[in-house]
Each structure stands twice: as C-alpha cells, then as structure tokens.
C-alpha cells in the first residue's frame, strides 16, 4: 500500500521557505570518523544518478501534472519490483542530472511538479541537491520511497511538498518481500 503525506500550508515544507535555501550542493555529510557518508553505490556523488525520465504524468502525484525522475539504484530486491532495471546502481539508460535540469527549465509553466521515484531516490545523497535544483526552477517536489532511509528524511522533508510511502509488508515479512535480511530494519521496523 502507499501512504500519502502532504505538506500543509504554514509548514516548514512550504515553497517560500524552501526557495530561500541555497542551491549549491553541500559537501557530503560526514560520519563520526570524519569520513564522507556513502550512498548505496558506495560513493558520495555530487549529482543524482538518473535511470529514467517520464516527461508528463498525472498518476505519480495525485491531482498534479508532474515529470517523474527515476533515480538509479535500490538496496532491496523485491520480487514484484515494477522497475527492476533501476535496482543496480548503474544502468544502461543513464541521464545526466544537468541535462535533466536543462530539460526542466523548458517545462516551466507546463508542469507543476517533479516527482523523484526509482529505484529508491533516498538511497542517493545527491537527492537533496536535486530537490533544491527543482525547487529553484519553481517546481513543487515529491518523492516515492520505500522508507528504507528514515534518518535522511528530516533533511529532505523541508524540500518536499508530497511523499508517497510504499509500505512493503507487515513487520515480520520484510526480509521475505525485499530479498534483504535486514529489510525491515532499513525501513525503521526493528522487529525484523
């Protein structure tokens, strides 16, 4: 099932609050040892790895005309995955993020929003900078996520207007569904 979270007027996720944030990608976050945090590909990329792009969708964010950017890479191996070609961290249909931004510039006034889907977009540390880029172009932003990186959400939520949360399974069944033994613990479910 999918749970929808919508930023409400007056929340810190509002467009005015987010437009004031700097556009420049920040240095990668550091762990307690001073090492750069890594994403699922084992790197701290400066640009989002994009495995696909849908130029027009009315289905990926209910009631909104959006482009959909499909992030490459997912640590889960769900048997029913709709986008299995996006599971590897590198894919055959790569789009460079600056090219996607240029394309989006030409869609201002035609689209309302950009939805980041995947794969798993929150698996990439570059998602935050990509959200800032999309917002700087005047788009509302949304994300489809399986919720496997809940500790990344506090820095992303102020940049999001909509979140589609895909609950994969009941608590004890995450390893069977995701194909990863620690699947439930990745989603913040400590019982698996």
Backbone as ProteinMPNN parsed JSONL, in Angstrom:
{"seq_chain_A": "XXXXXXXXXXXXXXXXXXXXXXXXXXXXXXXXXXXXXXXXXXXXXXXXXXXXXXXXXXXXXXXXXXXXXXXXXXXXXXXXXXXXXXXXXXXXXXXXXXXXXXXXXXXXXXXXXXXXXXXXXXXXXXXXXXXXXXXXXXXXXXXXXXXXXXXXXXXXXXXXXXXXXXXXXXXXXXXXXXXXXXXXXXXXXXXX", "coords_chain_A": {"N_chain_A": [[0.845, -1.186, 0.0], [0.32, 2.346, -0.383], [1.163, 5.222, 1.364], [0.184, 8.544, 1.621], [1.73, 11.596, 2.191], [1.25, 14.947, 2.769], [2.525, 18.176, 2.572], [1.418, 20.758, 4.602], [-0.105, 24.055, 4.394], [1.809, 26.648, 5.825], [3.614, 24.978, 7.018], [7.06, 23.928, 7.502], [7.763, 22.888, 5.123], [6.842, 24.394, 3.088], [6.75, 26.148, -0.07], [7.833, 28.794, -0.15], [9.56, 28.868, 2.059], [11.43, 26.962, 1.288], [12.532, 27.947, -1.09], [14.254, 29.845, -0.217], [16.462, 28.498, 0.568], [19.903, 27.601, -0.007], [21.089, 26.856, -3.337], [23.375, 25.524, -4.085], [25.146, 22.435, -4.122], [25.966, 20.836, -1.099], [28.904, 20.03, 0.824], [29.549, 16.535, 1.152], [27.778, 14.834, 3.759], [29.288, 14.054, 6.882], [30.476, 11.215, 8.735], [30.868, 10.039, 12.153], [33.567, 9.621, 12.218], [34.645, 11.404, 10.543], [34.589, 10.758, 7.882], [33.285, 10.9, 4.55], [29.804, 10.375, 4.08], [28.329, 7.583, 2.462], [26.384, 6.557, -0.392], [24.072, 4.041, -1.662], [25.611, 3.091, -3.752], [28.105, 3.194, -2.78], [29.424, 5.555, -2.941], [29.874, 9.135, -2.67], [28.154, 10.958, -4.361], [28.094, 13.974, -6.357], [26.1, 14.576, -8.077], [22.792, 13.566, -8.926], [22.151, 10.208, -9.821], [20.489, 9.294, -12.581], [18.13, 7.125, -13.876], [16.008, 7.124, -15.587], [13.293, 8.961, -17.154], [10.114, 10.352, -17.081], [8.261, 12.4, -19.007], [5.726, 13.53, -18.569], [3.173, 13.142, -16.309], [0.151, 12.216, -14.743], [-0.416, 10.478, -12.843], [1.512, 9.88, -10.931], [1.638, 11.68, -8.843], [-1.045, 12.328, -7.183], [-3.572, 14.302, -8.639], [-1.869, 16.201, -9.713], [0.152, 17.643, -12.262], [3.015, 16.325, -13.395], [6.565, 15.805, -13.956], [8.479, 12.821, -13.924], [11.297, 11.729, -12.324], [13.449, 9.097, -12.384], [15.389, 7.66, -10.049], [18.489, 5.964, -10.081], [19.262, 2.84, -8.699], [18.754, 0.681, -5.918], [18.652, -0.775, -2.737], [17.048, -2.915, -2.045], [15.509, -6.007, -3.138], [12.924, -6.597, -4.256], [10.584, -9.007, -5.256], [8.43, -8.36, -6.875], [9.065, -5.989, -8.119], [8.473, -3.071, -9.95], [10.232, -1.665, -11.498], [12.74, -3.147, -12.23], [15.095, -2.727, -13.671], [16.17, -0.51, -12.548], [17.317, -1.248, -10.176], [20.169, -1.953, -9.99], [23.083, 0.051, -9.21], [24.19, 1.378, -11.325], [23.033, 2.011, -14.595], [21.797, 1.127, -17.936], [20.427, 3.178, -19.247], [21.206, 5.822, -18.57], [20.764, 9.199, -17.571], [22.179, 12.403, -17.538], [22.244, 14.517, -14.686], [22.54, 17.419, -14.925], [21.624, 17.713, -17.582], [18.96, 16.909, -17.293], [18.054, 18.971, -15.651], [18.321, 21.15, -17.421], [16.409, 20.369, -19.318], [14.11, 20.494, -17.687], [14.006, 23.243, -17.236], [12.896, 24.196, -19.596], [10.308, 23.351, -19.276], [8.962, 24.849, -17.485], [5.98, 26.352, -16.389], [4.492, 24.567, -17.825], [4.497, 22.171, -16.461], [3.634, 21.223, -13.097], [5.097, 20.068, -11.074], [7.878, 18.031, -9.903], [8.475, 14.675, -9.514], [10.4, 12.467, -7.668], [11.372, 9.256, -8.124], [11.977, 5.736, -8.286], [13.766, 2.668, -8.644], [15.273, 3.651, -5.589], [15.006, 6.738, -4.456], [15.876, 8.014, -2.073], [18.132, 6.666, -1.436], [20.26, 7.882, -2.519], [22.61, 10.3, -1.777], [22.766, 12.645, -3.19], [20.199, 13.436, -3.697], [19.09, 15.51, -2.148], [20.325, 17.895, -3.147], [19.345, 17.763, -5.765], [16.602, 18.076, -5.326], [16.64, 20.709, -4.396], [17.496, 21.996, -6.734], [15.28, 21.518, -8.461], [13.259, 22.876, -7.073], [14.265, 25.462, -7.169], [13.753, 26.063, -9.773], [11.125, 26.565, -9.665], [9.339, 24.482, -9.347], [7.073, 22.339, -7.59], [7.883, 19.681, -5.353], [8.083, 16.114, -5.078], [8.328, 12.796, -3.68], [8.673, 9.303, -4.187], [9.014, 6.676, -2.024], [10.35, 3.776, -0.396], [10.866, 3.997, 2.209], [13.269, 3.224, 3.386], [15.427, 4.649, 4.352], [15.067, 6.245, 6.838], [16.416, 8.099, 8.465], [17.402, 10.001, 6.786], [15.262, 11.512, 6.05], [14.555, 13.844, 7.684], [16.203, 15.959, 6.687], [15.305, 16.079, 4.103], [12.514, 16.473, 4.093], [11.794, 19.297, 4.464], [12.13, 20.153, 1.875], [10.212, 18.995, 0.368], [6.944, 18.648, -1.005], [5.189, 16.612, -1.192], [4.917, 13.198, -0.272], [5.086, 9.886, -1.209], [4.708, 6.986, 0.414], [5.722, 3.759, 0.329], [4.609, 1.01, 1.768], [5.939, -2.028, 2.258], [5.39, -4.554, 3.422], [3.868, -6.49, 6.141], [5.283, -6.173, 9.442], [7.028, -8.459, 10.213], [7.553, -9.652, 7.769], [9.234, -8.361, 6.007], [11.977, -9.219, 5.252], [11.405, -11.457, 3.578], [9.917, -10.277, 1.538], [11.479, -8.122, 0.555], [13.869, -9.295, -0.104], [16.148, -8.935, 1.319], [17.892, -9.521, 4.234], [17.944, -7.702, 6.406], [15.843, -6.065, 5.75], [13.469, -5.021, 7.016], [14.533, -3.593, 9.184], [15.861, -1.59, 7.855], [13.739, -0.039, 7.039], [13.015, 1.166, 9.325], [11.775, -0.542, 11.011], [12.18, -2.337, 13.63], [11.636, -4.962, 14.284], [12.346, -6.887, 12.462]], "CA_chain_A": [[0.0, 0.0, 0.0], [1.064, 3.6, -0.424], [0.638, 6.249, 2.24], [0.494, 9.851, 1.07], [1.959, 12.669, 3.148], [1.208, 16.214, 2.06], [2.917, 19.324, 3.386], [0.3, 21.667, 4.826], [0.275, 25.469, 4.426], [2.386, 27.085, 7.094], [4.643, 24.057, 7.499], [8.397, 24.275, 7.014], [7.945, 22.336, 3.787], [6.231, 25.306, 2.124], [7.624, 26.577, -1.168], [8.561, 30.024, 0.168], [10.658, 28.536, 2.971], [12.439, 26.176, 0.588], [13.214, 28.743, -2.106], [15.295, 30.636, 0.43], [17.606, 27.636, 0.849], [20.914, 27.707, -1.063], [21.022, 25.871, -4.408], [24.64, 24.824, -4.275], [25.295, 21.195, -3.372], [26.851, 20.96, 0.046], [29.87, 18.954, 1.0], [28.869, 15.34, 1.656], [27.7, 14.712, 5.209], [30.393, 13.269, 7.444], [30.135, 10.365, 9.866], [31.577, 10.415, 13.389], [35.008, 9.491, 11.996], [35.044, 12.44, 9.602], [34.551, 10.256, 6.518], [32.073, 11.246, 3.817], [28.782, 9.334, 4.017], [28.214, 6.949, 1.146], [25.054, 6.086, -0.731], [24.064, 2.599, -1.93], [26.662, 2.739, -4.707], [29.382, 3.288, -2.098], [30.048, 6.828, -3.297], [29.21, 10.355, -2.227], [28.094, 11.681, -5.625], [27.654, 15.358, -6.359], [24.924, 14.656, -8.934], [21.87, 12.444, -8.887], [22.232, 9.217, -10.893], [19.137, 9.194, -13.114], [17.982, 5.969, -14.741], [14.875, 7.286, -16.486], [12.539, 10.209, -17.041], [8.79, 10.404, -17.703], [8.081, 13.845, -19.162], [4.396, 14.013, -18.21], [2.404, 12.143, -15.584], [-0.91, 12.651, -13.832], [-0.638, 9.348, -11.945], [2.558, 9.705, -9.923], [1.312, 12.575, -7.727], [-2.48, 12.523, -7.415], [-4.075, 15.647, -8.859], [-0.78, 17.107, -10.082], [0.847, 17.368, -13.517], [4.417, 16.237, -12.974], [7.571, 14.965, -14.594], [8.978, 11.834, -12.966], [12.72, 11.414, -12.455], [13.691, 7.802, -11.761], [16.738, 7.529, -9.506], [19.098, 4.659, -10.301], [19.789, 2.14, -7.536], [17.897, 0.323, -4.787], [19.272, -1.876, -1.995], [16.118, -4.032, -1.902], [15.339, -6.87, -4.309], [11.532, -7.049, -4.195], [10.251, -9.892, -6.381], [7.408, -7.749, -7.72], [9.531, -4.656, -8.473], [7.963, -2.534, -11.211], [11.369, -1.091, -12.227], [13.939, -3.905, -11.865], [16.28, -2.176, -14.34], [16.693, 0.566, -11.711], [17.914, -1.793, -8.95], [21.627, -1.736, -9.946], [23.45, 1.457, -9.011], [24.485, 1.932, -12.649], [22.101, 1.429, -15.546], [22.08, 1.373, -19.347], [19.71, 4.352, -19.759], [21.542, 6.936, -17.683], [20.595, 10.598, -17.974], [22.967, 13.206, -16.601], [21.379, 15.438, -13.959], [22.497, 18.756, -15.544], [20.76, 17.64, -18.758], [17.578, 16.876, -16.807], [17.747, 20.336, -15.185], [18.113, 21.954, -18.634], [15.118, 19.972, -19.865], [13.08, 21.036, -16.793], [13.914, 24.693, -17.459], [11.979, 24.405, -20.707], [8.967, 22.872, -18.916], [8.324, 25.78, -16.543], [4.687, 26.802, -16.881], [3.786, 23.424, -18.4], [4.401, 21.18, -15.391], [3.51, 21.78, -11.758], [5.948, 19.424, -10.084], [8.808, 16.96, -10.252], [8.445, 13.563, -8.563], [11.592, 11.627, -7.696], [10.974, 7.892, -7.856], [13.142, 4.9, -8.524], [14.819, 2.62, -7.676], [14.987, 4.297, -4.303], [15.678, 8.038, -4.524], [16.528, 8.404, -0.821], [19.406, 5.945, -1.326], [21.31, 8.743, -3.061], [22.835, 11.535, -1.016], [22.6, 13.778, -4.099], [18.781, 13.78, -3.83], [18.824, 16.815, -1.542], [20.718, 18.936, -4.099], [18.426, 17.682, -6.898], [15.356, 18.706, -4.873], [16.881, 22.157, -4.381], [17.519, 22.435, -8.128], [13.907, 21.518, -8.975], [12.523, 23.955, -6.395], [14.784, 26.741, -7.666], [13.101, 26.289, -11.065], [9.728, 26.892, -9.391], [8.501, 23.294, -9.281], [6.827, 21.628, -6.334], [8.639, 18.427, -5.405], [7.565, 14.95, -4.384], [9.194, 11.624, -3.703], [8.155, 7.965, -3.901], [10.053, 5.986, -1.265], [10.017, 2.606, 0.4], [11.126, 4.352, 3.6], [14.4, 2.476, 3.932], [16.429, 5.544, 4.933], [14.297, 7.232, 7.609], [17.272, 9.142, 9.06], [17.638, 11.039, 5.773], [14.04, 12.274, 5.806], [14.49, 15.191, 8.271], [16.815, 16.974, 5.818], [14.581, 16.117, 2.833], [11.128, 16.913, 4.246], [11.556, 20.715, 4.181], [12.23, 20.378, 0.434], [9.177, 18.185, -0.268], [5.538, 19.001, -0.858], [4.411, 15.378, -1.205], [5.677, 11.959, -0.096], [4.382, 8.619, -1.354], [5.444, 5.993, 1.195], [5.327, 2.419, -0.066], [4.782, 0.018, 2.833], [6.171, -3.263, 1.506], [4.895, -5.786, 4.032], [3.754, -6.449, 7.608], [6.599, -6.056, 10.078], [7.882, -9.644, 10.19], [7.702, -10.22, 6.437], [10.119, -7.56, 5.151], [13.055, -9.97, 4.601], [10.868, -12.294, 2.502], [9.419, -9.442, 0.444], [12.517, -7.269, -0.021], [15.028, -10.073, -0.503], [17.282, -8.475, 2.116], [17.634, -9.989, 5.589], [17.687, -6.577, 7.3], [14.897, -5.195, 5.066], [12.585, -4.322, 7.946], [15.271, -2.623, 9.997], [16.132, -0.441, 6.992], [12.528, 0.774, 6.974], [12.695, 1.666, 10.661], [10.989, -1.565, 11.688], [13.216, -3.092, 14.341], [11.241, -6.335, 14.596], [12.862, -7.871, 11.505]], "C_chain_A": [[0.88, 1.236, 0.0], [0.383, 4.581, 0.509], [1.094, 7.591, 1.697], [0.636, 10.857, 2.207], [2.014, 13.963, 2.367], [1.608, 17.319, 3.008], [1.737, 20.276, 3.451], [0.774, 23.111, 4.804], [0.769, 25.859, 5.813], [3.448, 26.155, 7.639], [5.997, 24.495, 6.952], [8.656, 23.722, 5.633], [7.354, 23.237, 2.71], [7.233, 25.813, 1.113], [8.43, 27.816, -0.808], [9.752, 29.737, 1.077], [11.777, 27.821, 2.237], [13.18, 26.982, -0.463], [14.344, 29.563, -1.503], [16.546, 29.81, 0.716], [18.615, 27.734, -0.287], [20.794, 26.57, -2.073], [22.261, 25.011, -4.477], [24.666, 23.512, -3.497], [26.291, 21.404, -2.239], [27.887, 19.851, 0.019], [29.118, 17.734, 1.513], [28.862, 15.336, 3.18], [28.824, 13.797, 5.691], [29.892, 12.408, 8.592], [30.987, 10.764, 11.067], [33.094, 10.296, 13.263], [35.532, 10.522, 10.999], [35.053, 11.993, 8.148], [33.232, 10.633, 5.849], [31.097, 10.077, 3.829], [28.672, 8.833, 2.595], [26.761, 6.577, 0.89], [25.145, 4.609, -1.093], [25.112, 2.172, -2.948], [28.041, 2.803, -4.072], [30.123, 4.575, -2.399], [29.259, 7.979, -2.684], [29.095, 11.265, -3.45], [27.627, 13.117, -5.46], [26.39, 15.523, -7.186], [24.093, 13.391, -8.832], [22.114, 11.524, -10.08], [20.806, 8.937, -11.348], [19.07, 8.041, -14.108], [16.808, 6.08, -15.698], [14.131, 8.577, -16.197], [11.208, 10.036, -17.761], [8.444, 11.883, -17.792], [6.743, 14.392, -18.695], [3.634, 12.895, -17.521], [1.329, 12.826, -14.745], [-1.189, 11.569, -12.794], [0.355, 9.27, -10.792], [2.425, 10.634, -8.724], [-0.147, 12.926, -7.938], [-2.876, 13.998, -7.533], [-3.044, 16.658, -9.325], [-0.153, 16.668, -11.406], [2.343, 17.442, -13.22], [5.277, 15.503, -13.99], [8.042, 13.993, -13.513], [10.428, 11.521, -13.301], [12.95, 10.115, -11.686], [15.158, 7.694, -11.354], [17.228, 6.095, -9.711], [19.599, 4.09, -8.993], [18.758, 1.899, -6.453], [18.538, -0.854, -4.059], [18.348, -3.074, -1.791], [15.993, -4.79, -3.211], [13.922, -7.447, -4.31], [11.177, -7.84, -5.455], [9.281, -9.246, -7.358], [7.812, -6.358, -8.216], [9.052, -4.246, -9.87], [9.1, -2.005, -12.096], [12.666, -1.845, -11.935], [15.217, -3.396, -12.536], [16.901, -1.025, -13.544], [17.339, 0.058, -10.425], [19.433, -1.619, -8.927], [21.952, -0.247, -9.797], [23.875, 2.147, -10.297], [23.553, 1.244, -13.633], [22.406, 1.826, -16.978], [21.455, 2.66, -19.892], [19.967, 5.587, -18.913], [21.3, 8.29, -18.357], [21.461, 11.42, -17.029], [22.059, 14.268, -15.987], [21.4, 16.848, -14.555], [21.63, 18.784, -16.813], [19.289, 17.612, -18.383], [17.164, 18.276, -16.345], [17.5, 21.248, -16.385], [16.759, 21.646, -19.262], [13.98, 20.559, -19.025], [12.914, 22.543, -16.971], [12.922, 25.016, -18.568], [10.551, 23.973, -20.425], [8.282, 23.763, -17.884], [7.047, 26.333, -17.17], [3.864, 25.694, -17.51], [3.544, 22.328, -17.368], [4.274, 21.891, -14.05], [4.608, 21.28, -10.816], [6.917, 18.437, -10.715], [8.729, 15.925, -9.132], [9.722, 12.758, -8.759], [11.17, 10.233, -7.241], [12.186, 7.003, -8.098], [12.776, 3.501, -8.919], [14.325, 3.201, -6.351], [15.713, 5.625, -4.264], [16.399, 8.43, -3.234], [17.827, 7.647, -0.579], [20.569, 6.803, -1.812], [21.424, 10.032, -2.239], [22.646, 12.775, -1.88], [21.135, 14.178, -4.27], [18.494, 15.167, -3.275], [19.17, 17.954, -2.504], [19.788, 18.944, -5.306], [17.074, 18.309, -6.547], [15.496, 20.227, -4.866], [16.878, 22.725, -5.805], [16.096, 22.549, -8.683], [13.088, 22.651, -8.361], [12.984, 25.323, -6.896], [14.192, 27.081, -9.039], [11.61, 26.592, -10.899], [8.798, 25.701, -9.311], [8.247, 22.871, -7.841], [7.543, 20.288, -6.471], [7.969, 17.34, -4.577], [8.536, 13.802, -4.508], [8.357, 10.375, -3.457], [9.277, 7.232, -3.185], [9.491, 4.752, -0.57], [10.313, 2.844, 1.874], [12.34, 3.691, 4.21], [15.5, 3.333, 4.543], [15.742, 6.635, 5.751], [15.153, 8.345, 8.215], [17.608, 10.247, 8.067], [16.427, 11.954, 5.593], [14.008, 13.65, 6.481], [15.131, 16.277, 7.41], [16.071, 17.108, 4.494], [13.182, 16.718, 2.974], [10.909, 18.41, 4.023], [11.593, 21.058, 2.691], [11.122, 19.668, -0.338], [7.783, 18.728, 0.021], [4.655, 17.757, -0.76], [5.361, 14.196, -1.053], [4.735, 10.787, -0.304], [5.222, 7.554, -0.675], [4.891, 4.613, 0.887], [5.652, 1.45, 1.07], [4.823, -1.344, 2.154], [5.484, -4.49, 2.09], [4.597, -5.547, 5.509], [5.136, -6.612, 8.231], [7.491, -7.282, 9.96], [8.168, -10.197, 8.808], [8.618, -9.425, 5.517], [11.246, -8.368, 4.515], [12.557, -10.83, 3.435], [10.458, -11.461, 1.296], [10.547, -8.68, -0.239], [13.752, -8.032, -0.482], [16.294, -9.687, 0.237], [16.978, -8.817, 3.572], [17.275, -8.847, 6.543], [16.657, -5.605, 6.697], [14.007, -4.397, 5.991], [13.3, -3.298, 8.786], [15.651, -1.407, 9.166], [14.941, 0.493, 6.942], [12.136, 1.302, 8.342], [11.851, 0.693, 11.457], [11.994, -2.506, 12.353], [12.859, -4.544, 14.613], [11.743, -7.343, 13.581], [14.349, -7.969, 11.552]], "O_chain_A": [[2.059, 1.166, 0.348], [-0.834, 4.754, 0.455], [2.264, 7.757, 1.35], [-0.231, 10.956, 3.075], [2.76, 14.063, 1.392], [1.094, 17.4, 4.123], [1.123, 20.563, 2.423], [1.922, 23.387, 5.153], [0.213, 25.447, 6.832], [4.12, 26.489, 8.615], [6.071, 25.331, 6.051], [9.672, 24.051, 5.021], [7.365, 22.875, 1.533], [8.427, 25.901, 1.4], [9.615, 27.881, -1.135], [10.83, 30.299, 0.886], [12.951, 28.045, 2.53], [14.359, 26.723, -0.707], [15.286, 29.935, -2.202], [17.584, 30.368, 1.072], [18.217, 27.934, -1.434], [20.439, 25.449, -1.709], [22.182, 23.857, -4.899], [24.255, 23.474, -2.337], [27.319, 22.061, -2.403], [27.758, 18.869, -0.711], [28.137, 17.884, 2.242], [29.82, 15.778, 3.816], [29.247, 12.883, 4.984], [28.997, 12.811, 9.335], [31.747, 11.73, 10.994], [33.828, 10.813, 14.106], [36.713, 10.517, 10.653], [35.472, 12.748, 7.27], [32.189, 10.679, 6.501], [31.491, 8.93, 3.618], [28.897, 9.578, 1.641], [26.0, 6.317, 1.822], [26.178, 3.981, -0.861], [25.467, 0.995, -3.0], [29.041, 2.506, -4.726], [31.323, 4.677, -2.142], [28.123, 7.809, -2.241], [29.845, 12.233, -3.574], [26.867, 13.438, -4.547], [25.673, 16.51, -7.019], [24.621, 12.291, -8.671], [22.267, 11.989, -11.21], [20.004, 8.4, -10.584], [19.849, 7.981, -15.059], [16.629, 5.206, -16.547], [14.308, 9.202, -15.151], [11.175, 9.622, -18.92], [8.344, 12.556, -16.765], [6.623, 15.592, -18.448], [3.467, 11.815, -18.089], [1.561, 13.864, -14.126], [-2.085, 11.716, -11.963], [0.06, 8.648, -9.771], [3.045, 10.392, -7.689], [-0.458, 13.752, -8.797], [-2.569, 14.82, -6.669], [-3.319, 17.857, -9.331], [0.048, 15.477, -11.643], [2.863, 18.492, -12.842], [4.788, 14.692, -14.776], [8.005, 14.313, -12.325], [10.748, 11.101, -14.413], [12.681, 10.038, -10.487], [16.05, 7.644, -12.201], [16.474, 5.138, -9.535], [20.292, 4.78, -8.246], [17.984, 2.791, -6.107], [18.928, -1.832, -4.696], [18.814, -4.145, -1.403], [16.335, -4.268, -4.272], [13.752, -8.665, -4.361], [11.436, -7.396, -6.574], [9.308, -9.555, -8.55], [6.954, -5.616, -8.694], [9.212, -4.989, -10.838], [8.94, -1.908, -13.313], [13.615, -1.24, -11.436], [16.311, -3.615, -12.017], [18.024, -0.609, -13.827], [17.863, 0.86, -9.652], [19.957, -1.165, -7.909], [21.172, 0.607, -10.217], [23.917, 3.376, -10.353], [23.307, 0.042, -13.528], [23.181, 2.752, -17.218], [21.918, 3.18, -20.907], [19.034, 6.318, -18.579], [21.592, 8.486, -19.537], [21.474, 11.155, -15.827], [21.214, 14.847, -16.669], [20.328, 17.441, -14.683], [20.97, 19.788, -17.081], [18.46, 18.215, -19.065], [16.047, 18.715, -16.62], [16.559, 22.042, -16.366], [16.046, 22.555, -19.689], [12.999, 21.061, -19.574], [11.802, 23.061, -16.869], [12.191, 26.003, -18.484], [9.666, 24.201, -21.249], [7.163, 23.479, -17.455], [7.037, 26.733, -18.335], [2.66, 25.857, -17.711], [2.52, 21.646, -17.397], [4.745, 23.017, -13.884], [4.999, 21.978, -9.881], [6.795, 18.064, -11.882], [8.895, 16.251, -7.957], [10.08, 12.412, -9.885], [10.679, 10.049, -6.127], [13.315, 7.493, -8.109], [11.697, 3.194, -9.426], [13.13, 3.228, -6.057], [16.926, 5.65, -4.058], [17.426, 9.107, -3.288], [18.549, 7.944, 0.372], [21.729, 6.489, -1.547], [20.443, 10.75, -2.044], [22.389, 13.856, -1.349], [20.856, 15.177, -4.934], [17.728, 15.923, -3.873], [18.381, 18.886, -2.657], [19.467, 20.012, -5.827], [16.471, 18.993, -7.374], [14.586, 20.944, -5.28], [16.328, 23.798, -6.052], [15.747, 23.555, -9.3], [12.312, 23.308, -9.055], [12.173, 26.239, -7.03], [14.137, 28.25, -9.42], [10.914, 26.845, -11.882], [7.583, 25.877, -9.216], [9.111, 23.03, -6.979], [7.778, 19.817, -7.584], [7.374, 17.6, -3.531], [9.451, 13.827, -5.331], [7.448, 10.379, -2.627], [10.394, 7.175, -3.699], [8.315, 4.699, -0.209], [10.039, 1.979, 2.705], [12.44, 3.6, 5.434], [16.41, 2.806, 5.183], [15.821, 7.813, 5.404], [14.643, 9.441, 8.452], [18.055, 11.321, 8.469], [16.553, 13.048, 5.043], [13.463, 14.578, 5.882], [14.65, 17.41, 7.402], [16.185, 18.135, 3.825], [12.714, 17.403, 2.064], [9.895, 18.771, 3.425], [11.14, 22.13, 2.289], [11.09, 19.729, -1.567], [7.485, 19.195, 1.121], [3.515, 17.832, -0.303], [6.455, 14.18, -1.619], [3.697, 10.701, 0.352], [6.323, 7.246, -1.13], [3.723, 4.332, 1.156], [6.813, 1.113, 1.303], [3.841, -1.763, 1.541], [5.043, -5.369, 1.349], [5.013, -4.535, 6.074], [6.05, -7.138, 7.596], [8.663, -7.123, 9.617], [8.958, -11.133, 8.681], [8.766, -9.784, 4.349], [11.467, -8.22, 3.314], [13.229, -10.916, 2.407], [10.633, -11.892, 0.156], [10.582, -8.593, -1.466], [14.596, -7.472, -1.18], [17.394, -10.066, -0.168], [15.925, -8.445, 4.089], [16.399, -9.004, 7.395], [16.609, -4.442, 7.097], [13.808, -3.202, 5.77], [12.743, -2.239, 9.08], [15.756, -0.304, 9.703], [15.116, 1.705, 6.815], [11.037, 1.832, 8.507], [11.27, 1.067, 12.476], [12.58, -3.367, 11.696], [13.692, -5.292, 15.123], [11.592, -8.545, 13.796], [14.94, -8.751, 10.808]]}, "name": "protein", "num_of_chains": 1, "seq": "XXXXXXXXXXXXXXXXXXXXXXXXXXXXXXXXXXXXXXXXXXXXXXXXXXXXXXXXXXXXXXXXXXXXXXXXXXXXXXXXXXXXXXXXXXXXXXXXXXXXXXXXXXXXXXXXXXXXXXXXXXXXXXXXXXXXXXXXXXXXXXXXXXXXXXXXXXXXXXXXXXXXXXXXXXXXXXXXXXXXXXXXXXXXXXXX"}
